[in-house]
């Protein structure tokens, strides 16, 4: 595994109105290295696509094509979250005053000693507090 992949990177790579060169560069690394994702990642990316359809940003057919592309991304899901969600993850969320959703990515990165690939400013700020590396290094 190269990094913990946040949904913001994957979606910026695939959503036409959010295309981002930095996200593309991170995703290009996944040709040789898989990204590690919490199981939450699948529901989170699906929710963003559903919201984009509801708001008229995407048509349903396009959202479903993006979902197919997401399923083809070289990611490895973490199945050990059950052991950490109500302990380490919750403690991080409370300590940093963030959502448990964001803390899930942080806990996974801490547990595996990996950087977090994200465009989310709040998550990047939390990474800085924990001295976790982030990708891309600069936005």
Buried (B, 14 or more C-beta within 10 A) or exposed (E): BBBBBBBBBBBBBBBEEBEBEBBEEBBEBBEEEBBBBBBBBBEBBBEBBBEBBEEEBBEEEBBEBBBEEBEEBBBEEBEEBEEBBEEBBBEBBEEBEBEBBBBBBBBBBBBBEBBBBBBBEEBBEBBEEBEBBBBBEEE
